[in-house]
Amino acid sequence: MKAILEFTLPEEAAEHMQAVRAGDVMAALWEFDQYLRSQERHLEPEQRDDIVGARRTWLETMGEFLP
């Protein structure tokens, strides 16, 4: 199976760049999640609750966009 994205350039240049850079964005999002996970594991308990809540919200939000 193949999927082909077509863009009318230069009118859709921004959309084209979004599609081209999507892998880079996903990698950055993964790195941010790993940062939050690291913080969650190494903070004091009273600080950890804030990170746990933020990461939970982060993962729920990202789950809406991931297969």
PDB file of N, CA, C and O in Angstrom, chain B, residues numbered from 101:
ATOM      1  N   MET B 101       0.852  -1.165   0.000  1.00  0.00           N
ATOM      2  CA  MET B 101       0.000   0.000   0.000  1.00  0.00           C
ATOM      3  C   MET B 101       0.904   1.236   0.000  1.00  0.00           C
ATOM      4  O   MET B 101       1.956   1.250   0.639  1.00  0.00           O
ATOM      5  N   LYS B 102       0.489   2.237  -0.704  1.00  0.00           N
ATOM      6  CA  LYS B 102       1.212   3.495  -0.762  1.00  0.00           C
ATOM      7  C   LYS B 102       0.265   4.625  -0.395  1.00  0.00           C
ATOM      8  O   LYS B 102      -0.941   4.563  -0.632  1.00  0.00           O
ATOM      9  N   ALA B 103       0.850   5.650   0.189  1.00  0.00           N
ATOM     10  CA  ALA B 103       0.102   6.879   0.456  1.00  0.00           C
ATOM     11  C   ALA B 103       0.906   8.023  -0.149  1.00  0.00           C
ATOM     12  O   ALA B 103       2.111   8.127   0.078  1.00  0.00           O
ATOM     13  N   ILE B 104       0.264   8.852  -0.891  1.00  0.00           N
ATOM     14  CA  ILE B 104       0.936   9.969  -1.544  1.00  0.00           C
ATOM     15  C   ILE B 104       0.265  11.253  -1.086  1.00  0.00           C
ATOM     16  O   ILE B 104      -0.946  11.422  -1.221  1.00  0.00           O
ATOM     17  N   LEU B 105       1.064  12.141  -0.551  1.00  0.00           N
ATOM     18  CA  LEU B 105       0.579  13.463  -0.177  1.00  0.00           C
ATOM     19  C   LEU B 105       0.946  14.427  -1.288  1.00  0.00           C
ATOM     20  O   LEU B 105       2.081  14.439  -1.765  1.00  0.00           O
ATOM     21  N   GLU B 106      -0.013  15.228  -1.694  1.00  0.00           N
ATOM     22  CA  GLU B 106       0.255  16.216  -2.732  1.00  0.00           C
ATOM     23  C   GLU B 106      -0.006  17.602  -2.180  1.00  0.00           C
ATOM     24  O   GLU B 106      -0.966  17.827  -1.443  1.00  0.00           O
ATOM     25  N   PHE B 107       0.853  18.513  -2.546  1.00  0.00           N
ATOM     26  CA  PHE B 107       0.734  19.900  -2.115  1.00  0.00           C
ATOM     27  C   PHE B 107       0.853  20.805  -3.329  1.00  0.00           C
ATOM     28  O   PHE B 107       1.630  20.538  -4.246  1.00  0.00           O
ATOM     29  N   THR B 108       0.084  21.865  -3.323  1.00  0.00           N
ATOM     30  CA  THR B 108       0.195  22.881  -4.350  1.00  0.00           C
ATOM     31  C   THR B 108       1.154  23.938  -3.827  1.00  0.00           C
ATOM     32  O   THR B 108       0.828  24.713  -2.928  1.00  0.00           O
ATOM     33  N   LEU B 109       2.346  23.948  -4.413  1.00  0.00           N
ATOM     34  CA  LEU B 109       3.369  24.899  -3.977  1.00  0.00           C
ATOM     35  C   LEU B 109       3.384  26.089  -4.922  1.00  0.00           C
ATOM     36  O   LEU B 109       3.195  25.904  -6.124  1.00  0.00           O
ATOM     37  N   PRO B 110       3.593  27.259  -4.446  1.00  0.00           N
ATOM     38  CA  PRO B 110       3.995  27.632  -3.099  1.00  0.00           C
ATOM     39  C   PRO B 110       2.833  27.892  -2.142  1.00  0.00           C
ATOM     40  O   PRO B 110       3.066  28.200  -0.973  1.00  0.00           O
ATOM     41  N   GLU B 111       1.597  27.777  -2.604  1.00  0.00           N
ATOM     42  CA  GLU B 111       0.449  28.111  -1.761  1.00  0.00           C
ATOM     43  C   GLU B 111       0.390  27.272  -0.487  1.00  0.00           C
ATOM     44  O   GLU B 111       0.021  27.789   0.568  1.00  0.00           O
ATOM     45  N   GLU B 112       0.741  26.008  -0.561  1.00  0.00           N
ATOM     46  CA  GLU B 112       0.654  25.111   0.582  1.00  0.00           C
ATOM     47  C   GLU B 112       2.036  24.770   1.156  1.00  0.00           C
ATOM     48  O   GLU B 112       2.259  23.667   1.656  1.00  0.00           O
ATOM     49  N   ALA B 113       2.936  25.715   1.075  1.00  0.00           N
ATOM     50  CA  ALA B 113       4.309  25.481   1.546  1.00  0.00           C
ATOM     51  C   ALA B 113       4.338  25.168   3.042  1.00  0.00           C
ATOM     52  O   ALA B 113       5.097  24.299   3.471  1.00  0.00           O
ATOM     53  N   ALA B 114       3.529  25.859   3.835  1.00  0.00           N
ATOM     54  CA  ALA B 114       3.512  25.617   5.285  1.00  0.00           C
ATOM     55  C   ALA B 114       3.018  24.208   5.590  1.00  0.00           C
ATOM     56  O   ALA B 114       3.591  23.524   6.438  1.00  0.00           O
ATOM     57  N   GLU B 115       1.974  23.770   4.917  1.00  0.00           N
ATOM     58  CA  GLU B 115       1.447  22.423   5.122  1.00  0.00           C
ATOM     59  C   GLU B 115       2.465  21.374   4.686  1.00  0.00           C
ATOM     60  O   GLU B 115       2.613  20.336   5.330  1.00  0.00           O
ATOM     61  N   HIS B 116       3.158  21.651   3.595  1.00  0.00           N
ATOM     62  CA  HIS B 116       4.195  20.752   3.115  1.00  0.00           C
ATOM     63  C   HIS B 116       5.294  20.592   4.159  1.00  0.00           C
ATOM     64  O   HIS B 116       5.723  19.472   4.438  1.00  0.00           O
ATOM     65  N   MET B 117       5.748  21.689   4.732  1.00  0.00           N
ATOM     66  CA  MET B 117       6.810  21.621   5.738  1.00  0.00           C
ATOM     67  C   MET B 117       6.339  20.890   6.995  1.00  0.00           C
ATOM     68  O   MET B 117       7.120  20.177   7.624  1.00  0.00           O
ATOM     69  N   GLN B 118       5.071  21.061   7.364  1.00  0.00           N
ATOM     70  CA  GLN B 118       4.542  20.317   8.506  1.00  0.00           C
ATOM     71  C   GLN B 118       4.623  18.821   8.252  1.00  0.00           C
ATOM     72  O   GLN B 118       5.017  18.062   9.138  1.00  0.00           O
ATOM     73  N   ALA B 119       4.260  18.394   7.065  1.00  0.00           N
ATOM     74  CA  ALA B 119       4.307  16.973   6.726  1.00  0.00           C
ATOM     75  C   ALA B 119       5.744  16.465   6.684  1.00  0.00           C
ATOM     76  O   ALA B 119       6.029  15.368   7.163  1.00  0.00           O
ATOM     77  N   VAL B 120       6.635  17.247   6.121  1.00  0.00           N
ATOM     78  CA  VAL B 120       8.034  16.844   6.007  1.00  0.00           C
ATOM     79  C   VAL B 120       8.685  16.737   7.378  1.00  0.00           C
ATOM     80  O   VAL B 120       9.500  15.843   7.607  1.00  0.00           O
ATOM     81  N   ARG B 121       8.337  17.633   8.288  1.00  0.00           N
ATOM     82  CA  ARG B 121       8.985  17.680   9.606  1.00  0.00           C
ATOM     83  C   ARG B 121       8.245  16.884  10.681  1.00  0.00           C
ATOM     84  O   ARG B 121       8.643  16.925  11.845  1.00  0.00           O
ATOM     85  N   ALA B 122       7.198  16.173  10.331  1.00  0.00           N
ATOM     86  CA  ALA B 122       6.388  15.453  11.316  1.00  0.00           C
ATOM     87  C   ALA B 122       7.215  14.462  12.125  1.00  0.00           C
ATOM     88  O   ALA B 122       7.005  14.334  13.332  1.00  0.00           O
ATOM     89  N   GLY B 123       8.141  13.765  11.498  1.00  0.00           N
ATOM     90  CA  GLY B 123       8.992  12.822  12.225  1.00  0.00           C
ATOM     91  C   GLY B 123       9.857  13.508  13.258  1.00  0.00           C
ATOM     92  O   GLY B 123      10.050  12.993  14.359  1.00  0.00           O
ATOM     93  N   ASP B 124      10.387  14.686  12.899  1.00  0.00           N
ATOM     94  CA  ASP B 124      11.196  15.452  13.847  1.00  0.00           C
ATOM     95  C   ASP B 124      10.363  15.910  15.035  1.00  0.00           C
ATOM     96  O   ASP B 124      10.832  15.897  16.173  1.00  0.00           O
ATOM     97  N   VAL B 125       9.134  16.312  14.769  1.00  0.00           N
ATOM     98  CA  VAL B 125       8.246  16.759  15.841  1.00  0.00           C
ATOM     99  C   VAL B 125       7.928  15.590  16.772  1.00  0.00           C
ATOM    100  O   VAL B 125       7.939  15.751  17.992  1.00  0.00           O
ATOM    101  N   MET B 126       7.647  14.418  16.209  1.00  0.00           N
ATOM    102  CA  MET B 126       7.367  13.252  17.038  1.00  0.00           C
ATOM    103  C   MET B 126       8.568  12.895  17.903  1.00  0.00           C
ATOM    104  O   MET B 126       8.403  12.521  19.064  1.00  0.00           O
ATOM    105  N   ALA B 127       9.764  13.006  17.357  1.00  0.00           N
ATOM    106  CA  ALA B 127      10.971  12.720  18.137  1.00  0.00           C
ATOM    107  C   ALA B 127      11.121  13.710  19.287  1.00  0.00           C
ATOM    108  O   ALA B 127      11.503  13.326  20.392  1.00  0.00           O
ATOM    109  N   ALA B 128      10.824  14.975  19.034  1.00  0.00           N
ATOM    110  CA  ALA B 128      10.910  15.988  20.087  1.00  0.00           C
ATOM    111  C   ALA B 128       9.871  15.727  21.178  1.00  0.00           C
ATOM    112  O   ALA B 128      10.162  15.887  22.364  1.00  0.00           O
ATOM    113  N   LEU B 129       8.684  15.333  20.788  1.00  0.00           N
ATOM    114  CA  LEU B 129       7.644  15.017  21.761  1.00  0.00           C
ATOM    115  C   LEU B 129       8.040  13.820  22.619  1.00  0.00           C
ATOM    116  O   LEU B 129       7.790  13.812  23.824  1.00  0.00           O
ATOM    117  N   TRP B 130       8.652  12.813  22.010  1.00  0.00           N
ATOM    118  CA  TRP B 130       9.124  11.653  22.750  1.00  0.00           C
ATOM    119  C   TRP B 130      10.193  12.075  23.756  1.00  0.00           C
ATOM    120  O   TRP B 130      10.168  11.638  24.907  1.00  0.00           O
ATOM    121  N   GLU B 131      11.127  12.919  23.331  1.00  0.00           N
ATOM    122  CA  GLU B 131      12.185  13.384  24.227  1.00  0.00           C
ATOM    123  C   GLU B 131      11.598  14.159  25.413  1.00  0.00           C
ATOM    124  O   GLU B 131      12.071  14.022  26.541  1.00  0.00           O
ATOM    125  N   PHE B 132      10.574  14.967  25.154  1.00  0.00           N
ATOM    126  CA  PHE B 132       9.948  15.720  26.233  1.00  0.00           C
ATOM    127  C   PHE B 132       9.270  14.776  27.218  1.00  0.00           C
ATOM    128  O   PHE B 132       9.347  14.979  28.430  1.00  0.00           O
ATOM    129  N   ASP B 133       8.609  13.747  26.702  1.00  0.00           N
ATOM    130  CA  ASP B 133       7.988  12.767  27.588  1.00  0.00           C
ATOM    131  C   ASP B 133       9.046  12.070  28.439  1.00  0.00           C
ATOM    132  O   ASP B 133       8.832  11.851  29.631  1.00  0.00           O
ATOM    133  N   GLN B 134      10.158  11.728  27.853  1.00  0.00           N
ATOM    134  CA  GLN B 134      11.228  11.081  28.605  1.00  0.00           C
ATOM    135  C   GLN B 134      11.806  12.015  29.662  1.00  0.00           C
ATOM    136  O   GLN B 134      12.190  11.570  30.744  1.00  0.00           O
ATOM    137  N   TYR B 135      11.870  13.300  29.354  1.00  0.00           N
ATOM    138  CA  TYR B 135      12.307  14.288  30.343  1.00  0.00           C
ATOM    139  C   TYR B 135      11.340  14.311  31.530  1.00  0.00           C
ATOM    140  O   TYR B 135      11.770  14.280  32.683  1.00  0.00           O
ATOM    141  N   LEU B 136      10.034  14.365  31.248  1.00  0.00           N
ATOM    142  CA  LEU B 136       9.047  14.361  32.326  1.00  0.00           C
ATOM    143  C   LEU B 136       9.160  13.074  33.151  1.00  0.00           C
ATOM    144  O   LEU B 136       9.068  13.116  34.378  1.00  0.00           O
ATOM    145  N   ARG B 137       9.356  11.947  32.490  1.00  0.00           N
ATOM    146  CA  ARG B 137       9.500  10.672  33.188  1.00  0.00           C
ATOM    147  C   ARG B 137      10.713  10.695  34.112  1.00  0.00           C
ATOM    148  O   ARG B 137      10.650  10.226  35.248  1.00  0.00           O
ATOM    149  N   SER B 138      11.808  11.241  33.617  1.00  0.00           N
ATOM    150  CA  SER B 138      13.018  11.342  34.418  1.00  0.00           C
ATOM    151  C   SER B 138      12.788  12.221  35.648  1.00  0.00           C
ATOM    152  O   SER B 138      13.206  11.877  36.753  1.00  0.00           O
ATOM    153  N   GLN B 139      12.124  13.353  35.444  1.00  0.00           N
ATOM    154  CA  GLN B 139      11.824  14.241  36.557  1.00  0.00           C
ATOM    155  C   GLN B 139      10.939  13.549  37.581  1.00  0.00           C
ATOM    156  O   GLN B 139      11.136  13.682  38.789  1.00  0.00           O
ATOM    157  N   GLU B 140       9.966  12.811  37.078  1.00  0.00           N
ATOM    158  CA  GLU B 140       9.035  12.083  37.953  1.00  0.00           C
ATOM    159  C   GLU B 140       9.787  11.094  38.854  1.00  0.00           C
ATOM    160  O   GLU B 140       9.429  10.917  40.018  1.00  0.00           O
ATOM    161  N   ARG B 141      10.799  10.470  38.326  1.00  0.00           N
ATOM    162  CA  ARG B 141      11.526   9.444  39.066  1.00  0.00           C
ATOM    163  C   ARG B 141      12.531  10.020  40.054  1.00  0.00           C
ATOM    164  O   ARG B 141      12.913   9.337  41.004  1.00  0.00           O
ATOM    165  N   HIS B 142      12.972  11.270  39.852  1.00  0.00           N
ATOM    166  CA  HIS B 142      14.071  11.784  40.659  1.00  0.00           C
ATOM    167  C   HIS B 142      13.722  12.959  41.572  1.00  0.00           C
ATOM    168  O   HIS B 142      14.592  13.470  42.276  1.00  0.00           O
ATOM    169  N   LEU B 143      12.484  13.383  41.570  1.00  0.00           N
ATOM    170  CA  LEU B 143      12.095  14.498  42.426  1.00  0.00           C
ATOM    171  C   LEU B 143      11.646  14.007  43.798  1.00  0.00           C
ATOM    172  O   LEU B 143      11.347  12.831  44.001  1.00  0.00           O
ATOM    173  N   GLU B 144      11.612  14.944  44.717  1.00  0.00           N
ATOM    174  CA  GLU B 144      11.068  14.654  46.044  1.00  0.00           C
ATOM    175  C   GLU B 144       9.566  14.398  45.918  1.00  0.00           C
ATOM    176  O   GLU B 144       8.922  14.918  45.007  1.00  0.00           O
ATOM    177  N   PRO B 145       9.008  13.600  46.830  1.00  0.00           N
ATOM    178  CA  PRO B 145       7.583  13.230  46.722  1.00  0.00           C
ATOM    179  C   PRO B 145       6.632  14.415  46.588  1.00  0.00           C
ATOM    180  O   PRO B 145       5.678  14.346  45.813  1.00  0.00           O
ATOM    181  N   GLU B 146       6.869  15.497  47.325  1.00  0.00           N
ATOM    182  CA  GLU B 146       5.929  16.629  47.241  1.00  0.00           C
ATOM    183  C   GLU B 146       6.001  17.338  45.895  1.00  0.00           C
ATOM    184  O   GLU B 146       5.023  17.963  45.482  1.00  0.00           O
ATOM    185  N   GLN B 147       7.118  17.258  45.210  1.00  0.00           N
ATOM    186  CA  GLN B 147       7.249  17.849  43.877  1.00  0.00           C
ATOM    187  C   GLN B 147       6.774  16.874  42.802  1.00  0.00           C
ATOM    188  O   GLN B 147       6.334  17.292  41.731  1.00  0.00           O
ATOM    189  N   ARG B 148       6.861  15.613  43.080  1.00  0.00           N
ATOM    190  CA  ARG B 148       6.542  14.573  42.110  1.00  0.00           C
ATOM    191  C   ARG B 148       5.081  14.632  41.663  1.00  0.00           C
ATOM    192  O   ARG B 148       4.781  14.376  40.497  1.00  0.00           O
ATOM    193  N   ASP B 149       4.168  14.969  42.583  1.00  0.00           N
ATOM    194  CA  ASP B 149       2.747  14.985  42.244  1.00  0.00           C
ATOM    195  C   ASP B 149       2.452  15.923  41.084  1.00  0.00           C
ATOM    196  O   ASP B 149       1.639  15.599  40.218  1.00  0.00           O
ATOM    197  N   ASP B 150       3.102  17.082  41.057  1.00  0.00           N
ATOM    198  CA  ASP B 150       2.881  18.028  39.959  1.00  0.00           C
ATOM    199  C   ASP B 150       3.335  17.439  38.629  1.00  0.00           C
ATOM    200  O   ASP B 150       2.639  17.565  37.622  1.00  0.00           O
ATOM    201  N   ILE B 151       4.492  16.801  38.624  1.00  0.00           N
ATOM    202  CA  ILE B 151       5.018  16.209  37.393  1.00  0.00           C
ATOM    203  C   ILE B 151       4.158  15.039  36.954  1.00  0.00           C
ATOM    204  O   ILE B 151       3.888  14.885  35.763  1.00  0.00           O
ATOM    205  N   VAL B 152       3.724  14.213  37.893  1.00  0.00           N
ATOM    206  CA  VAL B 152       2.875  13.065  37.560  1.00  0.00           C
ATOM    207  C   VAL B 152       1.588  13.548  36.901  1.00  0.00           C
ATOM    208  O   VAL B 152       1.154  12.981  35.898  1.00  0.00           O
ATOM    209  N   GLY B 153       0.976  14.591  37.457  1.00  0.00           N
ATOM    210  CA  GLY B 153      -0.245  15.136  36.872  1.00  0.00           C
ATOM    211  C   GLY B 153      -0.005  15.727  35.495  1.00  0.00           C
ATOM    212  O   GLY B 153      -0.802  15.529  34.578  1.00  0.00           O
ATOM    213  N   ALA B 154       1.089  16.450  35.355  1.00  0.00           N
ATOM    214  CA  ALA B 154       1.415  17.053  34.054  1.00  0.00           C
ATOM    215  C   ALA B 154       1.677  15.969  33.017  1.00  0.00           C
ATOM    216  O   ALA B 154       1.213  16.067  31.881  1.00  0.00           O
ATOM    217  N   ARG B 155       2.414  14.945  33.401  1.00  0.00           N
ATOM    218  CA  ARG B 155       2.723  13.874  32.447  1.00  0.00           C
ATOM    219  C   ARG B 155       1.469  13.099  32.075  1.00  0.00           C
ATOM    220  O   ARG B 155       1.299  12.716  30.917  1.00  0.00           O
ATOM    221  N   ARG B 156       0.597  12.865  33.032  1.00  0.00           N
ATOM    222  CA  ARG B 156      -0.659  12.165  32.735  1.00  0.00           C
ATOM    223  C   ARG B 156      -1.472  12.954  31.707  1.00  0.00           C
ATOM    224  O   ARG B 156      -1.979  12.388  30.739  1.00  0.00           O
ATOM    225  N   THR B 157      -1.588  14.259  31.927  1.00  0.00           N
ATOM    226  CA  THR B 157      -2.313  15.117  30.978  1.00  0.00           C
ATOM    227  C   THR B 157      -1.625  15.098  29.624  1.00  0.00           C
ATOM    228  O   THR B 157      -2.284  15.009  28.588  1.00  0.00           O
ATOM    229  N   TRP B 158      -0.297  15.182  29.632  1.00  0.00           N
ATOM    230  CA  TRP B 158       0.502  15.158  28.407  1.00  0.00           C
ATOM    231  C   TRP B 158       0.212  13.877  27.610  1.00  0.00           C
ATOM    232  O   TRP B 158      -0.055  13.941  26.409  1.00  0.00           O
ATOM    233  N   LEU B 159       0.264  12.719  28.274  1.00  0.00           N
ATOM    234  CA  LEU B 159       0.056  11.449  27.590  1.00  0.00           C
ATOM    235  C   LEU B 159      -1.376  11.315  27.086  1.00  0.00           C
ATOM    236  O   LEU B 159      -1.598  10.774  26.002  1.00  0.00           O
ATOM    237  N   GLU B 160      -2.337  11.791  27.844  1.00  0.00           N
ATOM    238  CA  GLU B 160      -3.735  11.758  27.379  1.00  0.00           C
ATOM    239  C   GLU B 160      -3.906  12.615  26.144  1.00  0.00           C
ATOM    240  O   GLU B 160      -4.567  12.211  25.188  1.00  0.00           O
ATOM    241  N   THR B 161      -3.315  13.795  26.159  1.00  0.00           N
ATOM    242  CA  THR B 161      -3.414  14.692  25.010  1.00  0.00           C
ATOM    243  C   THR B 161      -2.731  14.086  23.790  1.00  0.00           C
ATOM    244  O   THR B 161      -3.285  14.113  22.691  1.00  0.00           O
ATOM    245  N   MET B 162      -1.542  13.544  23.976  1.00  0.00           N
ATOM    246  CA  MET B 162      -0.819  12.965  22.852  1.00  0.00           C
ATOM    247  C   MET B 162      -1.514  11.711  22.330  1.00  0.00           C
ATOM    248  O   MET B 162      -1.426  11.401  21.142  1.00  0.00           O
ATOM    249  N   GLY B 163      -2.195  10.999  23.201  1.00  0.00           N
ATOM    250  CA  GLY B 163      -2.926   9.816  22.773  1.00  0.00           C
ATOM    251  C   GLY B 163      -4.020  10.122  21.756  1.00  0.00           C
ATOM    252  O   GLY B 163      -4.410   9.251  20.979  1.00  0.00           O
ATOM    253  N   GLU B 164      -4.508  11.345  21.760  1.00  0.00           N
ATOM    254  CA  GLU B 164      -5.527  11.753  20.799  1.00  0.00           C
ATOM    255  C   GLU B 164      -4.955  11.860  19.382  1.00  0.00           C
ATOM    256  O   GLU B 164      -5.701  11.816  18.404  1.00  0.00           O
ATOM    257  N   PHE B 165      -3.638  11.999  19.276  1.00  0.00           N
ATOM    258  CA  PHE B 165      -3.008  12.221  17.980  1.00  0.00           C
ATOM    259  C   PHE B 165      -2.219  11.017  17.477  1.00  0.00           C
ATOM    260  O   PHE B 165      -1.769  11.001  16.332  1.00  0.00           O
ATOM    261  N   LEU B 166      -2.052  10.014  18.330  1.00  0.00           N
ATOM    262  CA  LEU B 166      -1.245   8.853  17.963  1.00  0.00           C
ATOM    263  C   LEU B 166      -2.144   7.680  17.628  1.00  0.00           C
ATOM    264  O   LEU B 166      -3.241   7.546  18.170  1.00  0.00           O
ATOM    265  N   PRO B 167      -1.668   6.831  16.727  1.00  0.00           N
ATOM    266  CA  PRO B 167      -2.483   5.660  16.361  1.00  0.00           C
ATOM    267  C   PRO B 167      -2.587   4.659  17.493  1.00  0.00           C
ATOM    268  O   PRO B 167      -3.236   3.624  17.344  1.00  0.00           O
TER     269      PRO B 167
END
